Amino acid sequence: MWKFIVIEWVDGSWKATQTKLLKQNLQVLWYKVDTISFPMYGSWSCVFVEKFLNGEFWPIDNVDPYIASVFYTLDRFWHKKEIE
């Protein structure tokens, strides 16, 4: 049986550290653990996220959050098969 755990929060909130600790603890209990992290910086699917974060489209403090969320959604959508 597959379990799916999502850790989501703002940048700089120690998500990677918590993910690493959770993975280590689950592996001690003999669980097979795979992880994937978004956004996938460096991937072509993340180009819009990177440009958005660098302020290349408009000033970052004037962004409609619904528009910005589309960039992150596209990055995840491109990697859908890996997630599945």
RONUKE-703579 format. One record per residue (C-alpha): residue in one letter; x, y, z. Coordinates in steps of 0.2 Angstrom, whole numbers. Last residue first. Layout:
N
{res A | east X | north Y | up Z} .
...
This chain:
84
{res E | east 13 | north 44 | up -50} .
{res I | east 24 | north 59 | up -45} .
{res E | east 36 | north 55 | up -59} .
{res K | east 22 | north 54 | up -72} .
{res K | east 16 | north 71 | up -66} .
{res H | east 33 | north 80 | up -68} .
{res W | east 26 | north 92 | up -81} .
{res F | east 11 | north 95 | up -70} .
{res R | east 21 | north 100 | up -56} .
{res D | east 31 | north 114 | up -65} .
{res L | east 14 | north 120 | up -73} .
{res T | east 6 | north 121 | up -56} .
{res Y | east 21 | north 132 | up -50} .
{res F | east 19 | north 144 | up -64} .
{res V | east 0 | north 144 | up -62} .
{res S | east 2 | north 149 | up -44} .
{res A | east 9 | north 166 | up -49} .
{res I | east -7 | north 170 | up -59} .
{res Y | east -18 | north 166 | up -44} .
{res P | east -7 | north 175 | up -32} .
{res D | east -9 | north 191 | up -42} .
{res V | east 8 | north 199 | up -41} .
{res N | east 12 | north 217 | up -36} .
{res D | east 25 | north 213 | up -23} .
{res I | east 35 | north 203 | up -36} .
{res P | east 38 | north 218 | up -47} .
{res W | east 33 | north 212 | up -65} .
{res F | east 38 | north 198 | up -77} .
{res E | east 57 | north 197 | up -73} .
{res G | east 55 | north 199 | up -55} .
{res N | east 68 | north 185 | up -51} .
{res L | east 55 | north 174 | up -42} .
{res F | east 44 | north 176 | up -58} .
{res K | east 58 | north 171 | up -70} .
{res E | east 62 | north 156 | up -59} .
{res V | east 44 | north 150 | up -58} .
{res F | east 42 | north 153 | up -77} .
{res V | east 58 | north 143 | up -81} .
{res C | east 53 | north 128 | up -69} .
{res S | east 47 | north 117 | up -83} .
{res W | east 64 | north 119 | up -91} .
{res S | east 72 | north 110 | up -76} .
{res G | east 86 | north 120 | up -67} .
{res Y | east 75 | north 123 | up -51} .
{res M | east 62 | north 109 | up -49} .
{res P | east 50 | north 119 | up -39} .
{res F | east 46 | north 107 | up -31} .
{res S | east 55 | north 92 | up -22} .
{res I | east 53 | north 74 | up -25} .
{res T | east 56 | north 60 | up -12} .
{res D | east 56 | north 41 | up -12} .
{res V | east 54 | north 31 | up 3} .
{res K | east 54 | north 12 | up 5} .
{res Y | east 49 | north 8 | up 23} .
{res W | east 60 | north -2 | up 34} .
{res L | east 57 | north 7 | up 51} .
{res V | east 74 | north 14 | up 50} .
{res Q | east 69 | north 20 | up 32} .
{res L | east 54 | north 29 | up 40} .
{res N | east 66 | north 39 | up 52} .
{res Q | east 78 | north 43 | up 38} .
{res K | east 64 | north 50 | up 27} .
{res L | east 56 | north 60 | up 41} .
{res L | east 73 | north 68 | up 45} .
{res K | east 77 | north 72 | up 27} .
{res T | east 59 | north 79 | up 24} .
{res Q | east 61 | north 90 | up 40} .
{res T | east 77 | north 97 | up 33} .
{res A | east 70 | north 100 | up 16} .
{res K | east 55 | north 109 | up 23} .
{res W | east 66 | north 120 | up 35} .
{res S | east 54 | north 135 | up 33} .
{res G | east 65 | north 145 | up 21} .
{res D | east 52 | north 146 | up 7} .
{res V | east 34 | north 145 | up 13} .
{res W | east 25 | north 129 | up 17} .
{res E | east 21 | north 112 | up 10} .
{res I | east 26 | north 94 | up 16} .
{res V | east 16 | north 81 | up 6} .
{res I | east 15 | north 63 | up 12} .
{res F | east 9 | north 50 | up 0} .
{res K | east 7 | north 32 | up 7} .
{res W | east 7 | north 17 | up -5} .
{res M | east 0 | north 0 | up 0} .
